[in-house]
Amino acid sequence: MTIADLFWIFFIVSALQPLLRQRLLERLRARKLGQIERRRGSRVIALVHRQETMRLLGFPLMRYIDIHDSEEVLRAIHMTGDEVPLDIILHTPGGLVLAAVQIARAIRDRRGPVTVFVPHYAMSGGTLIALAADAIVMCRHSVLGPIDPQLGKFPAASLLRVIEQKPIAEIDDETLVLADVGRKAIAQVKATAEELLAHRLPAADAKRIAETLATGTWTHDYPLSAAEAKALGLPVSTDMPEDVLQLMDLYPQPMRAQGGNVEYLPVPRQKP
């Protein structure tokens, strides 16, 4: 065997290693999902967005809630008896309003109880999905986020502030058009959130929460803690099952080229 042969063997093994590792993780995740389902007697759906471990030209691919996700979640829900409890494990920065609303409405229409688990964060469209659940389970330091619409790089609520505070003659046509779209977007998202919440909360509470989350009370990336979400009136608890956290360990972030910035011994540690 020549050096060239060894080089090609090394190259092939190196190329296949990420694929084999991905297949192993998929099998381990399926096993863990089955364990959670048996323990809780439920259908478990994981909607987890990490940077892709299979990278394009060395750059991680960002993930968010899209139409493919909504199709897959709706299919899983349709395959599940209407009385079967549904557990949604959410880890997402948000995504398309259309896709999030489809998932949220399918959750709302369930007869069986629906629980959303947020082990780390469910922002924007992820929060919109959580609003449809009977119960939201968070870790003490996991977060939800505002659902105010964003128009490109501009928050819709901020565009409305501009046209309220400046004479119309000083505002360019593009800003006026964006503000008009923003007004409609805020009204639509607010109405959707109120519709989702009113299914399980008094109408006055649903309206108040929808107004707070959809109209630019905070910046769009504001981390709404479990305590704040509960104080707002959402059905939040912090009794996070350990096996949900174990499942999240099976969705690793890709290693950075320069190595990780956080290191620790991966074993439980208690005071003696």
Backbone torsions as a table, in degrees:
resi	resn	phi	psi	omega
1	MET	NA	128.7	-176.8
2	THR	-87.7	169.3	175.8
3	ILE	-61.7	-35.7	178.1
4	ALA	-62.4	-42.0	178.3
5	ASP	-61.8	-44.6	179.0
6	LEU	-62.0	-38.7	178.2
7	PHE	-61.1	-45.5	-178.4
8	TRP	-68.2	-37.0	176.1
9	ILE	-62.5	-45.4	178.0
10	PHE	-60.3	-41.9	-179.2
11	PHE	-63.5	-44.8	-178.8
12	ILE	-65.3	-45.0	178.8
13	VAL	-61.8	-42.3	179.5
14	SER	-63.8	-38.3	-179.2
15	ALA	-69.8	-35.4	-177.8
16	LEU	-81.7	-22.4	-174.2
17	GLN	-56.5	-46.8	178.5
18	PRO	-62.3	-36.6	179.7
19	LEU	-66.5	-44.5	179.1
20	LEU	-64.0	-40.3	178.5
21	ARG	-63.7	-40.2	178.5
22	GLN	-63.2	-42.3	179.3
23	ARG	-64.4	-38.8	177.9
24	LEU	-63.8	-44.6	178.8
25	LEU	-61.7	-39.6	179.3
26	GLU	-62.4	-40.8	178.5
27	ARG	-67.6	-40.6	178.6
28	LEU	-65.9	-38.5	178.2
29	ARG	-65.2	-43.1	178.8
30	ALA	-60.5	-40.7	178.7
31	ARG	-64.1	-43.6	-179.3
32	LYS	-67.5	-39.6	176.0
33	LEU	-59.7	-41.6	178.2
34	GLY	-63.5	-39.2	178.2
35	GLN	-62.9	-43.2	179.7
36	ILE	-65.3	-42.4	179.6
37	GLU	-60.8	-43.1	-179.3
38	ARG	-67.0	-38.8	-178.6
39	ARG	-68.4	-39.6	-174.6
40	ARG	-98.3	-9.3	-178.1
41	GLY	63.2	40.2	-172.0
42	SER	-133.4	172.6	165.1
43	ARG	-94.3	126.0	179.9
44	VAL	-107.1	127.5	176.3
45	ILE	-122.8	122.5	178.5
46	ALA	-100.7	121.8	174.6
47	LEU	-115.9	89.8	-169.9
48	VAL	-120.0	123.2	178.6
49	HIS	-114.0	107.2	170.8
50	ARG	-110.0	169.7	164.5
51	GLN	-65.4	139.3	-175.0
52	GLU	-62.7	132.0	175.6
53	THR	-73.6	-24.7	171.9
54	MET	-89.0	111.4	-168.9
55	ARG	-105.3	153.7	179.0
56	LEU	-99.8	116.6	-179.9
57	LEU	53.9	32.7	177.3
58	GLY	85.7	-3.9	-178.4
59	PHE	-105.7	127.7	178.1
60	PRO	-61.3	143.4	177.8
61	LEU	-94.8	127.9	-179.5
62	MET	-77.5	145.2	-179.6
63	ARG	-120.3	150.6	177.3
64	TYR	-156.5	172.0	-178.6
65	ILE	-68.7	120.1	179.8
66	ASP	-131.3	-177.5	-176.2
67	ILE	-63.2	-35.1	177.1
68	HIS	-60.1	-41.9	178.3
69	ASP	-61.4	-46.1	-177.9
70	SER	-64.2	-37.7	177.0
71	GLU	-61.6	-44.8	-178.5
72	GLU	-67.5	-42.7	179.8
73	VAL	-65.5	-44.4	179.6
74	LEU	-62.4	-38.7	178.7
75	ARG	-63.8	-42.9	178.6
76	ALA	-62.7	-40.4	179.5
77	ILE	-66.0	-42.2	-179.7
78	HIS	-65.7	-26.0	178.2
79	MET	-81.6	-0.9	-173.2
80	THR	-112.1	129.9	176.9
81	GLY	-52.7	142.0	-172.1
82	ASP	-65.6	-20.6	179.7
83	GLU	-92.0	-9.4	-178.1
84	VAL	-73.3	129.7	175.8
85	PRO	-57.4	143.3	-178.7
86	LEU	-117.2	128.0	177.0
87	ASP	-116.4	120.3	178.7
88	ILE	-108.6	121.7	175.9
89	ILE	-98.6	114.4	-172.4
90	LEU	-110.8	129.1	172.5
91	HIS	-147.1	97.9	-171.1
92	THR	-158.1	147.5	174.0
93	PRO	-82.7	-3.3	-177.1
94	GLY	117.6	-152.2	-179.7
95	GLY	154.7	-150.0	-176.2
96	LEU	-69.0	132.9	178.2
97	VAL	-61.7	-43.0	-179.9
98	LEU	-53.8	-50.0	-177.6
99	ALA	-66.4	-43.3	-179.2
100	ALA	-63.6	-41.0	-179.1
101	VAL	-66.9	-39.5	177.2
102	GLN	-58.4	-46.5	180.0
103	ILE	-64.7	-44.8	-177.6
104	ALA	-61.7	-43.1	-179.0
105	ARG	-67.8	-35.5	176.2
106	ALA	-65.1	-37.3	176.6
107	ILE	-66.2	-45.7	-177.8
108	ARG	-59.0	-35.8	-174.3
109	ASP	-81.2	-0.3	179.1
110	ARG	-70.4	142.7	172.3
111	ARG	-83.4	-37.1	177.7
112	GLY	-72.8	160.2	-179.3
113	PRO	-67.0	144.0	179.8
114	VAL	-122.2	127.0	177.0
115	THR	-120.0	131.3	174.4
116	VAL	-105.5	127.6	177.5
117	PHE	-104.9	128.0	179.3
118	VAL	-120.7	88.9	-177.2
119	PRO	-71.6	-24.9	-179.5
120	HIS	-135.6	-62.7	176.5
121	TYR	-157.0	149.4	172.9
122	ALA	-143.7	91.3	-173.7
123	MET	-93.1	159.4	168.3
124	SER	51.7	-111.7	179.1
125	GLY	-60.8	-29.1	175.1
126	GLY	-65.0	-40.3	176.2
127	THR	-64.9	-40.3	178.1
128	LEU	-57.6	-41.3	176.6
129	ILE	-63.9	-43.2	-178.2
130	ALA	-62.2	-30.9	-178.5
131	LEU	-62.5	-22.6	-177.8
132	ALA	-83.4	-9.7	-172.9
133	ALA	-83.0	157.4	173.1
134	ASP	-73.0	-32.6	-178.7
135	ALA	-144.3	143.1	176.4
136	ILE	-119.3	119.8	-179.8
137	VAL	-107.4	121.1	-178.8
138	MET	-123.4	156.6	165.1
139	CYS	-75.1	165.2	-177.5
140	ARG	-58.2	-32.9	-176.3
141	HIS	-113.4	11.3	172.8
142	SER	-80.3	165.0	-170.0
143	VAL	-138.6	152.0	164.7
144	LEU	-105.8	-174.2	-179.6
145	GLY	-151.3	166.6	176.2
146	PRO	-61.8	158.2	-179.3
147	ILE	-116.7	18.3	179.4
148	ASP	-63.0	136.3	-175.9
149	PRO	-67.1	149.1	175.6
150	GLN	-118.9	132.2	178.1
151	LEU	-109.2	95.2	-173.3
152	GLY	65.5	-122.8	-179.1
153	LYS	-92.9	2.4	-175.4
154	PHE	-111.6	134.7	170.4
155	PRO	-69.6	134.5	-179.4
156	ALA	-57.9	-40.3	-178.4
157	ALA	-62.8	-35.8	-179.8
158	SER	-71.0	-34.7	175.8
159	LEU	-62.9	-38.1	177.3
160	LEU	-66.4	-35.7	177.6
161	ARG	-62.2	-37.7	-178.9
162	VAL	-60.8	-49.8	-176.3
163	ILE	-73.5	-17.9	174.6
164	GLU	-78.0	-29.7	-170.9
165	GLN	-102.3	-13.6	-179.7
166	LYS	-114.8	147.2	172.5
167	PRO	-59.6	140.8	-174.0
168	ILE	-62.4	-28.2	179.9
169	ALA	-67.3	-19.3	-178.6
170	GLU	-97.0	4.2	-177.6
171	ILE	-107.4	130.5	-178.9
172	ASP	-74.1	160.9	-174.3
173	ASP	-61.6	-39.3	-178.9
174	GLU	-61.6	-42.2	179.2
175	THR	-64.7	-38.5	178.6
176	LEU	-64.0	-41.2	178.3
177	VAL	-65.2	-45.7	179.4
178	LEU	-61.9	-38.9	178.9
179	ALA	-64.9	-38.2	177.9
180	ASP	-64.5	-44.3	177.2
181	VAL	-64.3	-40.5	-179.8
182	GLY	-61.6	-40.8	178.5
183	ARG	-60.5	-43.8	178.8
184	LYS	-65.8	-41.6	-178.4
185	ALA	-63.2	-43.1	178.7
186	ILE	-62.4	-44.7	179.9
187	ALA	-61.4	-39.7	-178.7
188	GLN	-68.1	-47.2	-178.7
189	VAL	-66.1	-41.3	178.3
190	LYS	-60.7	-45.3	-179.9
191	ALA	-64.1	-39.4	179.3
192	THR	-64.7	-45.9	179.5
193	ALA	-61.7	-42.4	179.5
194	GLU	-63.3	-40.3	178.0
195	GLU	-61.4	-43.8	-179.9
196	LEU	-66.3	-43.8	-177.3
197	LEU	-71.9	-35.4	-176.2
198	ALA	-65.9	-16.6	178.4
199	HIS	-67.9	-22.7	-175.1
200	ARG	-132.5	-8.9	-178.9
201	LEU	-122.8	158.6	173.3
202	PRO	-56.5	147.8	-174.6
203	ALA	-56.8	-41.0	-178.5
204	ALA	-64.2	-40.2	178.6
205	ASP	-68.0	-40.9	178.9
206	ALA	-60.8	-43.0	-179.5
207	LYS	-65.8	-41.9	-178.5
208	ARG	-65.5	-45.8	-178.9
209	ILE	-65.8	-43.5	179.2
210	ALA	-60.6	-42.5	178.6
211	GLU	-60.9	-44.3	-178.1
212	THR	-65.2	-42.0	-174.6
213	LEU	-80.0	-26.7	-168.5
214	ALA	-103.4	-10.1	-168.6
215	THR	-111.2	17.5	174.8
216	GLY	85.6	30.5	176.4
217	THR	-60.8	-39.6	178.2
218	TRP	-123.8	174.7	168.2
219	THR	-67.6	159.5	-172.9
220	HIS	-65.7	-24.8	-178.9
221	ASP	-97.4	15.3	-178.9
222	TYR	-64.2	128.1	-179.9
223	PRO	-83.5	109.0	-178.8
224	LEU	-88.7	108.2	-174.5
225	SER	-70.9	167.7	178.3
226	ALA	-59.2	-41.9	-179.8
227	ALA	-64.5	-41.7	179.7
228	GLU	-67.8	-41.2	179.5
229	ALA	-63.5	-39.5	178.4
230	LYS	-67.7	-41.4	178.5
231	ALA	-64.8	-30.3	177.9
232	LEU	-67.9	-23.8	178.7
233	GLY	117.4	5.5	178.7
234	LEU	-79.4	150.0	-176.9
235	PRO	-78.8	71.2	-172.1
236	VAL	-102.6	137.4	168.6
237	SER	-130.3	165.7	179.2
238	THR	-117.8	28.2	179.5
239	ASP	-91.4	67.9	-175.1
240	MET	-76.8	123.0	177.8
241	PRO	-64.6	142.2	-178.9
242	GLU	-64.2	-33.4	-176.8
243	ASP	-72.2	-21.3	172.8
244	VAL	-68.3	-40.7	177.0
245	LEU	-66.5	-36.9	176.9
246	GLN	-64.7	-36.6	176.5
247	LEU	-61.8	-40.8	-179.8
248	MET	-62.8	-28.1	176.6
249	ASP	-63.5	-20.1	-179.1
250	LEU	-90.4	7.4	172.7
251	TYR	-118.9	68.3	-174.9
252	PRO	-72.5	147.2	170.0
253	GLN	-71.7	149.7	176.1
254	PRO	-64.2	144.4	177.6
255	MET	-68.7	136.0	175.7
256	ARG	-71.9	153.7	-177.9
257	ALA	-60.5	-32.7	-178.0
258	GLN	-93.0	7.0	179.0
259	GLY	95.0	164.4	-178.0
260	GLY	-74.1	155.5	179.0
261	ASN	-97.7	-10.2	-178.1
262	VAL	-123.4	127.7	178.7
263	GLU	-135.6	143.0	176.4
264	TYR	-163.6	162.2	175.3
265	LEU	-76.2	121.8	-172.2
266	PRO	-79.9	53.1	177.4
267	VAL	-133.0	148.1	176.8
268	PRO	-59.4	144.1	-178.4
269	ARG	-135.5	118.4	179.2
270	GLN	-119.8	157.1	176.0
271	LYS	-65.6	132.3	-179.5
272	PRO	-59.9	NA	NA
